[in-house]
């Protein structure tokens, strides 16, 4: 049985493309509230679980010992777009460890923010590992290694003790095994683990509400979520989907996308956690599915819902800037009862 | 009923994402050979039909009167990636009309070829309409307007006599109505018309074999296809999917992608035309589905099939360059009997 069409991409009066996917929404008691599509199928959460991967940074005491600020913690949970402020902050995080860009093992790519990419090229520059969207997360990883006295070399490898620490943490949070059986390699060279969508929703319900976690872990999770929700620029970047959604209601919405169409979110005041997979891997799909769910949860606050609209109902423009189509929820998503 | 999964996107030992789609393969007698998925559903062919839109350039005598070479005709059928050679050729085509970049109405965007984009920025430059992937097509459009004595201003508009000429041509080639009822606006501002996938396959079988077309139109179609097949660089660009596929067997393979997951192709020696829609609109999906079909048609020529492999079975690498996954055909595509 196939997952339903959740989004329609329109042009003029016609539907041009369709995105299918699955949705799991869990309450903070760890109970399913909405399950659409196959929530048992394995998927890689990719960057959507960076906040879970950042738990050791708090729990080991590394963040406090190193003097990391809330914006640094947001960067540890981020897929930033390589704006100058992101690059500078990642460098400053590494400097606090007595390290520099050369310690990173995430690889190099040009800033995904187009204006920053062009500005870097215009200045005669070239990207380094600080521009990698994961440089904040990796700086946090290195922080744990340095603080705990581990040799940081090879910290991205499956066999490194730091990755073992992440595995144990994520296993506890999501309630599902993380080992060599379900491991593959993420874009930034660290392991990523195939898990069911429902385990992601359960994991984020624990991150948001703390139930099922130790008191220390629950506090660490709350601190990371708050840091991200209050520093949304550092989680993605100017006018980017995750940042826009969190800016719509500061401190009240946590969202984080992952490559290949993953979206996770927590609405603390509603006691709900959201996990989405857009089956074809489209980022535009995951963003819009997630944004439609979040917008619906804020339907009684039109100001908030309106600020989410550019992500929930994005227009499609031609090269002259005219609106020629858009993305909209299919009926099953538009009529979701949460 | 949903269209089948045609491609699997893998990471490690797992399928991470899935692309569904429809395929129509027609022979040069205009008969279906393969139909998978819903081939009656309407879709916008977008840039995949640029060769059909270029027919008036030949049929009116404009191409010969203006001294257009085969590479110019390839550009008229192209979605080029904005390399310097593409930009220069578009400018030269316009110069032959006594026009320049300001006559184009396609809009501006940065080169989609990343190296060309960075080089342009490094040189302190900025894109203009010549960098638009459609600038060759629009230069051809302007060529028809100038040659036929039409006022070219507003040539992109639905009501302009040139667009009426295109509509009549495409209606004849595809056998289906093109009018205000099924029109929307393409990325480059011209109308695009919603048609069923089977009509696209039929249209390309006529473009390739000429059956059902007037002798003049059949000759014009053959001339355009040959120009593209012998100048594949000008149809897309260095190491790009359409170019790589046509370079795999020079003069023997015509392919052209379109935005939102469209792929069309003709294999003249096999007397077959191919039309594909990747339902979610992914370009990586349309390219790989099309390449797997073309590779299968050349299965008895391992050299050709091997040259198509980078498009048919593209690896997925992490930011350090290590292969961590790939795209592969699902069973229904891998076991296609043509």
Interface residues (C-beta under 8 A of the other chain):
Chain A: X2 X9 X11 X12 X13 X14 X16 X17 X18 X19 X20 X42 X43 X44 X105 X106 X107 X108 X109 X110 X114 X117 X118 X121 X122 X124 X132 X182 X183 X184 X185 X186 X187 X188 X189 X192 X194 X260 X261 X279 X280 X281 X282 X285 X318 X319 X320 X321 X322 X324 X325
Chain B: X2 X9 X11 X12 X13 X14 X16 X17 X18 X19 X20 X42 X43 X44 X105 X106 X107 X108 X109 X110 X114 X117 X118 X121 X122 X124 X132 X182 X183 X184 X185 X186 X187 X188 X189 X192 X194 X260 X261 X279 X280 X281 X282 X285 X318 X319 X320 X321 X322 X324 X325
